[in-house]
Amino acid sequence: MRSTHDDPWPPKESTLLSQGIPTIPPGKRYRFLLDSIPARVEADLPITYTARVTYRADGRRKPFNDEYTLDLSFLLGLGEIRRKSLHDVAQTLDEMQKDMRRWTEDMNGIRVYVLDHETHRRESAMARVWQGVASQMRGGDPEKIRGALRKALDGVGESIEPPQSWVDAIVEGKPVYIRLDDIQAEHGHGSDG
Protein backbone atom coordinates (compact mmCIF):
# COMPACT_ATOMS: atom_id res chain seq x y z
CA MET A 1 0.00 0.00 0.00
CA ARG A 2 1.50 3.34 -1.08
CA SER A 3 0.67 6.94 -0.28
CA THR A 4 1.81 10.38 -1.36
CA HIS A 5 2.51 10.80 2.36
CA ASP A 6 5.11 7.96 2.34
CA ASP A 7 7.73 10.23 3.86
CA PRO A 8 8.56 9.78 6.74
CA TRP A 9 6.29 6.77 7.49
CA PRO A 10 5.03 4.72 4.54
CA PRO A 11 1.71 3.00 5.38
CA LYS A 12 3.06 -0.35 4.22
CA GLU A 13 5.62 -0.21 7.06
CA SER A 14 3.01 0.34 9.74
CA THR A 15 3.01 -2.63 12.13
CA LEU A 16 -0.78 -2.38 12.18
CA LEU A 17 -0.84 -3.25 8.46
CA SER A 18 2.30 -5.34 8.10
CA GLN A 19 2.21 -7.50 11.26
CA GLY A 20 -1.28 -7.04 12.64
CA ILE A 21 -2.11 -6.63 16.31
CA PRO A 22 -2.63 -9.33 18.96
CA THR A 23 -6.16 -8.24 19.99
CA ILE A 24 -8.76 -5.63 19.24
CA PRO A 25 -11.73 -4.87 21.52
CA PRO A 26 -15.21 -5.33 20.02
CA GLY A 27 -16.31 -2.21 18.12
CA LYS A 28 -12.83 -0.66 18.21
CA ARG A 29 -11.66 1.17 15.09
CA TYR A 30 -8.24 2.39 14.10
CA ARG A 31 -8.27 5.26 11.63
CA PHE A 32 -5.40 6.85 9.80
CA LEU A 33 -4.93 9.18 6.86
CA LEU A 34 -4.00 7.21 3.78
CA ASP A 35 -4.00 9.98 1.21
CA SER A 36 -5.89 12.76 -0.52
CA ILE A 37 -7.54 11.64 -3.75
CA PRO A 38 -6.35 14.58 -5.93
CA ALA A 39 -2.72 14.04 -4.81
CA ARG A 40 -3.05 10.28 -5.29
CA VAL A 41 -4.40 10.62 -8.85
CA GLU A 42 -1.71 13.17 -9.69
CA ALA A 43 1.01 10.80 -8.41
CA ASP A 44 -0.55 7.96 -10.45
CA LEU A 45 -0.86 5.69 -7.41
CA PRO A 46 -3.39 2.83 -7.34
CA ILE A 47 -6.86 3.65 -6.04
CA THR A 48 -7.93 0.03 -5.55
CA TYR A 49 -6.34 -2.53 -3.22
CA THR A 50 -7.19 -6.01 -2.08
CA ALA A 51 -6.81 -6.65 1.64
CA ARG A 52 -6.60 -10.13 3.16
CA VAL A 53 -7.47 -10.37 6.83
CA THR A 54 -6.64 -13.45 8.88
CA TYR A 55 -7.90 -13.88 12.41
CA ARG A 56 -8.63 -16.63 14.94
CA ALA A 57 -11.47 -17.25 17.34
CA ASP A 58 -11.57 -19.24 20.57
CA GLY A 59 -12.84 -22.77 20.08
CA ARG A 60 -11.94 -22.86 16.39
CA ARG A 61 -8.81 -24.50 15.10
CA LYS A 62 -8.89 -23.15 11.57
CA PRO A 63 -8.31 -19.36 11.17
CA PHE A 64 -10.73 -17.12 9.36
CA ASN A 65 -9.46 -15.68 6.07
CA ASP A 66 -11.42 -12.77 4.60
CA GLU A 67 -10.67 -10.75 1.52
CA TYR A 68 -11.80 -7.15 1.06
CA THR A 69 -11.56 -4.83 -1.91
CA LEU A 70 -10.58 -1.32 -0.86
CA ASP A 71 -11.81 0.77 -3.78
CA LEU A 72 -11.32 4.52 -3.48
CA SER A 73 -12.60 5.31 -6.99
CA PHE A 74 -15.99 6.42 -5.61
CA LEU A 75 -14.16 9.44 -4.14
CA LEU A 76 -13.07 10.72 -7.55
CA GLY A 77 -14.77 14.00 -8.38
CA LEU A 78 -16.10 14.59 -4.85
CA GLY A 79 -13.67 17.41 -4.12
CA GLU A 80 -11.32 17.82 -1.24
CA ILE A 81 -11.89 18.60 2.42
CA ARG A 82 -8.83 20.41 3.67
CA ARG A 83 -8.14 20.67 7.34
CA LYS A 84 -6.42 23.87 8.47
CA SER A 85 -3.01 23.41 10.03
CA LEU A 86 -1.02 25.46 12.51
CA HIS A 87 0.83 26.88 9.51
CA ASP A 88 -2.50 28.13 8.07
CA VAL A 89 -3.29 29.83 11.39
CA ALA A 90 0.14 31.52 11.50
CA GLN A 91 -0.28 32.68 7.89
CA THR A 92 -3.70 34.20 8.67
CA LEU A 93 -2.30 35.98 11.75
CA ASP A 94 0.51 37.45 9.60
CA GLU A 95 -2.08 38.78 7.14
CA MET A 96 -4.13 40.28 9.99
CA GLN A 97 -1.02 41.95 11.39
CA LYS A 98 -0.27 43.53 8.01
CA ASP A 99 -3.85 44.81 7.76
CA MET A 100 -3.77 46.25 11.27
CA ARG A 101 -0.55 48.14 10.57
CA ARG A 102 -2.39 50.02 7.83
CA TRP A 103 -5.17 51.09 10.19
CA THR A 104 -4.97 54.72 11.19
CA GLU A 105 -7.61 57.13 12.37
CA ASP A 106 -7.56 58.80 8.94
CA MET A 107 -8.27 55.43 7.29
CA ASN A 108 -11.18 54.45 9.58
CA GLY A 109 -8.91 52.59 11.96
CA ILE A 110 -9.99 51.14 15.25
CA ARG A 111 -11.31 53.76 17.62
CA VAL A 112 -11.49 52.84 21.27
CA TYR A 113 -14.01 54.48 23.57
CA VAL A 114 -13.66 53.91 27.28
CA LEU A 115 -16.93 53.74 29.17
CA ASP A 116 -17.22 54.61 32.83
CA HIS A 117 -20.10 52.31 33.83
CA GLU A 118 -21.11 54.37 36.86
CA THR A 119 -21.25 57.58 34.82
CA HIS A 120 -23.14 55.76 32.05
CA ARG A 121 -25.66 54.38 34.56
CA ARG A 122 -26.26 57.81 36.08
CA GLU A 123 -26.54 59.53 32.68
CA SER A 124 -29.00 56.87 31.49
CA ALA A 125 -31.17 57.30 34.60
CA MET A 126 -31.15 61.10 34.17
CA ALA A 127 -32.03 60.74 30.47
CA ARG A 128 -35.06 58.61 31.42
CA VAL A 129 -36.09 61.23 33.98
CA TRP A 130 -35.79 64.02 31.40
CA GLN A 131 -37.76 62.04 28.78
CA GLY A 132 -40.52 61.21 31.26
CA VAL A 133 -40.97 64.85 32.32
CA ALA A 134 -40.60 66.14 28.75
CA SER A 135 -43.31 63.81 27.44
CA GLN A 136 -45.79 65.08 30.09
CA MET A 137 -44.89 68.76 30.33
CA ARG A 138 -43.64 69.89 26.90
CA GLY A 139 -44.26 73.63 26.46
CA GLY A 140 -45.40 73.98 30.09
CA ASP A 141 -44.53 76.37 32.91
CA PRO A 142 -40.73 76.45 33.53
CA GLU A 143 -41.07 76.42 37.36
CA LYS A 144 -43.42 73.43 37.31
CA ILE A 145 -41.06 71.64 34.90
CA ARG A 146 -38.12 72.36 37.24
CA GLY A 147 -40.10 71.01 40.23
CA ALA A 148 -41.09 67.85 38.32
CA LEU A 149 -37.47 67.30 37.24
CA ARG A 150 -36.24 67.82 40.82
CA LYS A 151 -38.74 65.27 42.16
CA ALA A 152 -38.01 62.71 39.43
CA LEU A 153 -34.22 63.09 39.85
CA ASP A 154 -34.58 62.58 43.59
CA GLY A 155 -36.55 59.40 42.79
CA VAL A 156 -33.50 57.93 41.00
CA GLY A 157 -31.08 58.97 43.75
CA GLU A 158 -29.77 62.16 42.11
CA SER A 159 -29.87 65.18 44.41
CA ILE A 160 -28.89 67.77 41.80
CA GLU A 161 -30.59 70.92 40.69
CA PRO A 162 -32.02 70.37 37.19
CA PRO A 163 -29.94 72.39 34.70
CA GLN A 164 -31.62 75.36 33.05
CA SER A 165 -30.79 73.84 29.64
CA TRP A 166 -33.09 70.88 30.46
CA VAL A 167 -35.95 73.15 31.46
CA ASP A 168 -35.49 75.30 28.33
CA ALA A 169 -35.39 72.22 26.09
CA ILE A 170 -38.68 70.91 27.54
CA VAL A 171 -40.36 74.32 27.20
CA GLU A 172 -39.19 74.62 23.58
CA GLY A 173 -39.92 70.96 22.72
CA LYS A 174 -36.31 70.28 21.75
CA PRO A 175 -34.19 67.23 22.58
CA VAL A 176 -31.30 67.42 25.01
CA TYR A 177 -28.17 65.31 25.35
CA ILE A 178 -27.51 64.29 28.96
CA ARG A 179 -23.86 64.38 30.03
CA LEU A 180 -22.81 64.35 33.68
CA ASP A 181 -19.76 66.53 32.91
CA ASP A 182 -22.01 69.23 31.40
CA ILE A 183 -24.31 69.19 34.44
CA GLN A 184 -21.37 69.48 36.83
CA ALA A 185 -19.83 72.28 34.77
CA GLU A 186 -23.15 74.19 34.68
CA HIS A 187 -23.36 73.99 38.49
CA GLY A 188 -19.69 74.87 38.96
CA HIS A 189 -18.57 71.45 40.25
CA GLY A 190 -15.37 69.69 39.24
CA SER A 191 -15.46 66.48 37.23
CA ASP A 192 -15.42 64.39 40.44
CA GLY A 193 -18.20 66.22 42.31
Beta strands, then each sheet from edge to edge (+ up, - down):
strand 1: 48-55
strand 2: 64-71
sheet 1: 1+ 2-
end
